[in-house]
Amino acid sequence: PLRKPISQSSMADWASKNLNMHTQGIFRRRISLSNMLSWNGGSIKKPMLITSNRTIKKEACEMFKLVQSYMGDRQTRMDRNHVALVTVTKCWSVQGLRDELYIQLIRQTTDNMCYRSLAWGWELMAISLAFFSPSPKFQSYLEGYIYRHLDSDEKVAQRIKELVDLKNKKNSKSRKKRKQNTEDEGLPISTYAKYCYRKLQKVAVTGGKKGLRKPTVEEITHARNAILTPSLFGSSLEEIMLRQQDMYPGNKLPWVQTQLSQQVLALGGEQTEGIFRIPGDIDEVNALKLQVDQWRIPSSLSDPNVPASLLKLWYRELEEPVIPQQFYKECISNYENPDAAVAVVQLLPELNRLVLCYLIHFLQIFAQPSNVGRTKMDVNNLAMVMAPNCLRCQSDDPRVIFENTRKEMSFLRMLIVHLDTSFVKGLL
C-alpha cells in the first residue's frame, strides 16, 4: 500500500524556496524554475540547492559532472561502477551533499531525450538509496517525484517523442540531428520508480549504510542488482520463499533464517556472554550480509555475534514483521496469559507461524539454565532484545510506544516459556 505523497503544487512551492536559482547569458538572467529542473547538457557553476557551506559549493559542481558521466552524457575514463562509487562515497561521507545529489538526479531525469541516459539516471538514484536517505526536509519532495513515475512509461515515451520532434523542427534547416535514442535501453522507468519508492520508505527508517568502512564496488554492484532481484533483507517472507524456490525447493523455512541461526550455534553462541545483546562488528556484519544475499555462508566466521546481529537485522527489516500487523493488538492484549498467547500463534498465516515457531525454538535453546549461566541472557533478556524484531508498534505517541514495549516483551517471554516447538526439530 503506497502512501499518496505531497501534491505537485507543494513540490513547486518547495522548489521555489530551496533552489539556488541559476543565471545564464551576459545579462545573468535567472533561469526559470522549470529550466532549473530540466536535463542540462552543460556544467553548473553553483549547487542546485541553497547552501552556505563552501565544501558543498565546490563539491556539488564536481558531482554534477559525475552524474553526467554515469548517465553517459559526459565522457570519462572511469567505468560506470567507479563513477557510482565516487559519487556515492562523497554523499555517504558528507551529509550535506545528499539532497544535492537527489535534486541533480531529478533534474537530469526530467525532459531527458535519451532513453538510455534517463534509465541510467534512475539507476543511479536506486543505487544511492541503498546507502543514504535524503534529509527529512527533502524526503517528501523526492517521494512526490518518484511517485509520479510509478506508472509513467507511456507518458515518458510520449514526452521523449515530443522533445525529439521539437528539436528536429528546430534543426531541420541545418539537418544536424542527434542520434535518435528512443530505442529501449534499460528497464521501463516504472520498474526503477517502484523500486526507488519502496527503497526510499525503508531507508528513511533504517538510515542507510552504517559503519566506518567506505562503500565498496561490491556494494555498488549489489545495489544495482537488487533493482531486479530483490534482496533477502527488507523483502516479504513470501518474496523470499519465492526466490529460494529454485535453489531449495523442498525448504519450508527461509534459508537465510535457518542458516544464520545454525551459524550462531555452530560458533558456540549459546555459550557466549551477551549473545544478541552485544552487537557484532558492523563492517563484518555488512560484509556477511553481502555474502548471504548471494546464498553464501563464508567459512571464515569466528565471532557468533556477527551472524547473531545479522539474524536480528533480517527479522527487523522484513517488509512485514514475522507477526503481521493485524495480529498486533491480539498479542499485546494477551501479554500475561500463556494460553491466549500460544493461541495467537495458531492464528497466524502458515508461513509466519513456521518462521515464528522456528525463532522461538531457537531462543528456547538459549533459555536453558545451563546456557543462561554462560550467556547471562535469561528469558527476560532474550525477550527484550527479540521483541522489537517480531512486533512493530504503529503508534507515534511515546507513551503508547513505552507502554507497548513492555507488553511486547512480556508476550514474547510467554512464547519462549510456554510454546511447544518440538515439531520444528526436523524442519528446514
C-alpha positions in Angstrom: 0.0 0.0 0.0 1.6 3.2 -1.1 1.0 6.5 0.7 0.0 9.3 -1.5 2.7 11.9 -1.2 2.6 15.6 -1.5 1.0 17.3 -4.4 2.8 18.9 -7.4 1.9 22.4 -6.2 3.6 21.9 -2.8 6.6 20.4 -4.7 6.8 23.5 -6.8 6.5 25.6 -3.6 9.3 23.6 -2.0 11.5 24.1 -5.1 10.9 27.8 -5.3 12.0 28.2 -1.6 15.1 25.9 -1.7 16.5 26.0 -5.2 19.6 28.1 -5.7 18.3 29.8 -8.9 21.0 29.9 -11.7 21.6 32.6 -14.2 22.7 32.5 -17.8 23.9 34.7 -20.6 25.7 38.1 -20.4 22.8 39.7 -18.6 22.8 37.0 -15.9 19.1 36.4 -16.4 17.6 34.0 -13.9 16.8 30.6 -15.3 13.1 29.6 -14.8 12.1 27.0 -12.3 11.2 24.5 -15.0 14.6 25.1 -16.7 16.4 24.6 -13.4 14.7 21.2 -13.2 15.2 20.0 -16.8 18.0 18.0 -18.2 21.1 20.0 -18.8 24.0 19.0 -21.1 26.4 21.6 -19.8 28.1 22.1 -16.4 26.7 24.0 -13.4 28.6 26.9 -11.7 26.9 26.6 -8.3 24.9 24.0 -6.4 21.3 23.4 -7.2 20.3 23.8 -3.5 20.9 26.9 -1.4 23.9 26.4 0.9 26.4 28.5 2.7 28.9 25.6 3.1 32.0 26.2 1.0 32.9 22.5 0.7 29.5 21.7 -0.6 29.5 24.6 -3.0 32.7 23.2 -4.6 31.8 19.5 -4.4 28.3 20.0 -5.9 29.6 21.2 -9.2 32.1 18.3 -9.4 29.3 15.9 -8.5 27.1 17.1 -11.3 29.9 16.1 -13.8 29.9 12.6 -12.1 26.2 12.3 -12.5 26.5 13.2 -16.2 29.3 10.7 -16.6 27.3 7.9 -15.1 24.4 8.7 -17.3 26.6 8.7 -20.4 26.1 12.4 -21.1 29.8 13.3 -20.4 32.9 11.5 -21.4 35.1 9.9 -18.8 37.9 7.4 -18.5 36.3 5.8 -15.4 34.0 2.8 -15.8 30.4 3.4 -14.5 30.9 1.3 -11.4 33.7 3.5 -10.4 31.8 6.7 -11.2 28.9 5.5 -9.0 31.4 4.6 -6.2 33.0 8.0 -6.2 29.6 9.8 -6.2 28.0 7.6 -3.5 31.1 7.8 -1.3 31.1 11.6 -1.5 27.5 11.8 -0.3 27.9 9.0 2.2 30.8 10.9 3.8 29.3 14.4 3.6 25.7 14.5 4.6 25.1 18.0 3.1 25.6 16.6 -0.4 22.9 14.0 -0.3 19.9 16.2 -1.1 22.0 17.9 -3.7 22.7 14.6 -5.5 19.0 13.7 -5.4 17.9 17.0 -6.8 20.6 16.8 -9.6 19.2 13.3 -10.5 15.7 14.7 -10.5 16.9 17.4 -12.9 18.8 15.1 -15.2 15.9 12.6 -15.4 13.4 15.3 -16.4 12.8 16.1 -20.1 15.8 13.9 -21.0 15.5 13.0 -24.6 17.8 9.9 -24.5 16.2 6.9 -23.0 19.4 5.2 -22.0 20.7 8.3 -20.2 17.3 8.5 -18.5 17.3 4.9 -17.4 20.9 5.3 -16.0 19.9 8.4 -14.1 17.1 6.4 -12.4 19.6 3.5 -11.8 22.0 5.8 -10.0 19.1 7.1 -7.8 18.2 3.5 -6.9 21.9 2.7 -6.1 22.2 5.8 -3.9 19.1 5.0 -1.9 20.9 1.8 -0.8 23.5 3.9 1.0 21.7 7.0 2.4 18.4 8.7 2.6 17.6 12.3 1.7 17.1 14.7 4.7 13.6 14.7 6.2 13.1 18.1 4.7 13.7 16.8 1.2 12.1 13.4 1.6 8.6 14.3 0.6 9.8 16.2 -2.5 11.8 13.2 -3.7 8.9 10.9 -2.8 6.5 13.0 -4.8 8.8 13.0 -7.8 9.2 9.2 -7.7 5.5 8.6 -7.2 4.7 10.5 -10.4 6.7 7.9 -12.3 5.2 4.8 -10.9 3.1 4.2 -14.0 4.7 6.7 -16.3 6.0 4.5 -19.1 3.7 5.8 -21.8 4.0 9.3 -20.7 7.8 9.1 -20.7 7.9 7.6 -24.2 5.4 10.3 -25.4 7.4 13.1 -23.8 10.7 11.9 -25.4 9.0 11.8 -28.8 7.6 15.4 -28.3 11.1 16.7 -27.3 12.8 14.9 -30.2 10.2 16.2 -32.7 10.6 19.7 -31.3 14.4 19.5 -31.6 14.2 18.2 -35.2 11.9 21.0 -36.2 14.5 23.5 -34.9 17.3 21.7 -36.5 15.6 20.9 -39.8 17.4 23.7 -41.6 20.9 22.6 -40.5 19.9 19.0 -40.8 22.1 18.1 -37.9 20.3 15.5 -35.9 21.4 14.0 -32.7 21.2 10.2 -33.0 17.7 9.2 -32.0 17.9 7.4 -28.7 14.4 6.2 -28.3 15.3 2.6 -28.7 14.8 0.9 -25.3 18.0 0.6 -23.3 17.5 -0.2 -19.7 14.3 -1.2 -17.9 11.0 0.5 -18.0 11.2 3.7 -15.9 8.3 2.5 -13.8 10.4 -0.5 -12.7 13.1 1.9 -11.3 10.4 4.1 -9.8 8.7 1.3 -8.0 12.0 0.1 -6.6 13.1 3.6 -5.6 9.7 4.2 -3.9 9.9 1.2 -1.7 13.6 1.8 -1.1 13.1 5.4 0.0 10.5 4.5 2.5 12.8 1.8 4.0 16.0 3.9 4.1 14.1 6.8 5.7 13.5 4.5 8.6 16.7 2.5 8.7 19.1 5.3 7.7 21.3 3.6 5.1 24.8 2.1 5.4 26.3 2.2 8.8 29.9 1.5 10.0 33.2 3.1 9.3 34.2 1.3 6.1 33.5 3.4 3.0 31.2 2.0 0.3 32.8 -0.7 -2.0 32.4 -1.6 -5.6 30.8 -4.9 -4.5 28.2 -3.0 -2.6 27.5 -0.8 -5.7 27.1 -3.9 -7.9 24.9 -5.4 -5.2 22.7 -2.3 -5.0 22.3 -2.3 -8.8 21.4 -6.0 -9.0 18.8 -5.5 -6.2 16.7 -3.5 -8.6 15.8 -6.7 -10.5 16.5 -9.4 -7.9 15.2 -8.2 -4.5 17.5 -8.7 -1.5 16.8 -11.3 1.1 16.7 -8.4 3.5 13.8 -6.0 3.6 11.6 -8.2 1.4 8.4 -10.0 2.4 8.5 -13.6 3.6 6.5 -14.7 0.5 9.0 -13.0 -1.8 11.9 -14.6 0.0 10.4 -18.1 -0.3 9.6 -17.5 -4.0 13.2 -16.5 -4.6 14.6 -19.7 -3.0 12.2 -21.9 -4.8 14.8 -22.7 -7.5 17.7 -23.4 -5.1 15.9 -25.0 -2.1 12.5 -26.2 -3.5 11.9 -28.5 -0.5 12.5 -26.0 2.2 9.6 -24.9 4.4 11.6 -22.1 6.0 13.7 -19.2 4.7 17.2 -20.4 4.0 18.6 -17.2 5.4 16.8 -17.7 8.7 17.9 -21.3 9.2 21.5 -20.8 8.0 22.2 -17.8 10.2 20.6 -19.4 13.2 22.8 -22.6 12.7 25.9 -20.4 12.3 25.2 -18.8 15.7 25.1 -22.2 17.3 28.0 -23.6 15.3 30.2 -20.8 16.6 29.2 -21.5 20.2 26.7 -18.7 20.5 24.8 -20.5 23.3 27.9 -20.3 25.4 28.8 -16.7 24.5 28.2 -14.0 27.1 25.8 -11.2 25.9 24.8 -13.1 22.8 22.1 -11.0 20.9 22.8 -8.1 23.2 26.4 -7.3 22.2 26.5 -6.3 18.5 28.9 -7.9 16.1 31.4 -5.6 14.3 29.3 -3.6 11.9 31.6 -3.8 9.0 31.8 -7.6 9.4 28.0 -7.7 9.6 27.8 -5.7 6.4 30.3 -8.0 4.6 28.3 -11.1 5.8 25.1 -9.5 4.5 26.6 -9.2 1.0 27.6 -12.9 1.1 24.3 -14.2 2.4 22.5 -12.2 -0.3 24.4 -14.3 -2.8 23.4 -17.5 -0.9 26.9 -18.0 0.5 28.0 -18.6 4.1 31.7 -17.9 4.4 33.8 -20.5 6.3 35.9 -17.8 7.9 33.4 -16.7 10.5 34.6 -16.9 14.1 32.6 -14.5 16.2 29.0 -15.7 16.8 27.9 -12.1 17.4 28.3 -11.4 13.7 25.6 -13.9 12.4 23.5 -13.1 15.5 23.5 -9.4 14.6 22.6 -10.2 11.0 19.9 -12.5 12.1 18.3 -9.8 14.2 18.6 -7.4 11.3 16.9 -9.9 9.0 13.9 -10.2 11.3 13.8 -6.4 11.9 14.0 -5.5 8.2 11.3 -7.9 6.9 8.8 -5.8 4.9 6.0 -7.0 7.2 7.0 -8.3 10.7 7.0 -12.0 11.5 3.8 -11.4 13.5 1.8 -9.4 10.9 0.3 -6.1 11.9 -3.3 -7.4 12.1 -2.4 -9.6 15.0 -0.6 -6.9 16.9 -3.5 -5.9 19.2 -4.2 -9.5 20.0 -0.6 -10.0 21.1 -0.3 -7.1 23.4 -3.7 -7.7 25.0 -2.7 -11.3 25.8 0.8 -10.5 27.2 0.1 -12.1 30.6 -2.0 -15.0 29.5 0.1 -18.1 28.4 -2.8 -20.0 26.8 -4.1 -16.9 24.8 -0.5 -16.0 23.7 0.0 -19.5 22.4 -3.4 -19.4 20.7 -2.4 -16.3 18.8 0.4 -18.2 17.2 -2.1 -20.8 15.8 -4.0 -18.0 14.0 -1.0 -16.7 12.0 -0.7 -17.5 8.3 1.2 -20.8 7.9 4.5 -19.3 6.7 4.5 -16.8 9.5 3.6 -19.4 12.1 6.5 -21.7 10.9 9.0 -18.8 10.9 7.9 -17.7 14.4 8.0 -21.2 15.8 11.5 -21.7 14.4 12.6 -18.5 16.1 11.0 -19.4 19.4 12.6 -22.9 19.3 15.9 -21.3 18.6 15.5 -18.9 21.6 14.4 -21.8 23.8 17.9 -23.3 23.4 19.4 -20.1 24.8 16.9 -20.1 27.6 18.1 -23.4 29.1 19.6 -22.8 32.5 22.9 -24.4 31.6 23.3 -21.8 28.8 22.0 -18.8 30.7 24.8 -19.4 33.3 27.3 -18.6 30.4 25.4 -16.1 28.3 23.9 -14.1 31.2 20.9 -13.8 28.8 17.8 -15.2 30.6 14.3 -15.4 29.2 13.6 -11.7 30.1 16.8 -10.5 28.3 16.1 -12.7 25.3 12.5 -11.4 25.0 13.8 -7.8 25.4 16.3 -8.0 22.5 14.0 -10.0 20.2 10.5 -8.5 20.7 11.2 -5.3 18.6 12.3 -7.6 15.7 9.0 -9.5 15.7 6.4 -6.9 16.6 6.0 -3.4 15.3 4.1 -0.7 17.2 2.5 1.6 14.7 1.9 4.5 17.1 3.9 7.7 17.2 3.0 8.5 20.7 6.0 8.0 23.0 3.8 6.9 25.9 2.0 4.3 23.9 5.3 3.0 22.5 6.8 2.8 26.0 3.7 1.0 27.4 3.6 -1.4 24.4 7.3 -2.2 24.5 6.8 -3.8 27.9 3.8 -5.8 26.7 5.6 -6.9 23.5 8.5 -8.2 25.7 6.1 -10.0 28.0 4.2 -11.6 25.1 7.4 -12.9 23.6 8.5 -14.2 27.0 5.2 -16.1 27.3 6.0 -17.9 24.0 9.6 -18.7 24.9 8.4 -20.3 28.2 5.1 -21.9 27.0 5.1 -22.6 23.3 5.6 -26.2 22.3 8.0 -26.0 19.3 9.2 -29.7 19.4 7.8 -30.1 15.8 10.5 -27.7 14.5 13.4 -30.0 15.1 13.3 -31.7 11.7 12.2 -28.7 9.8 14.4 -26.9 7.2 
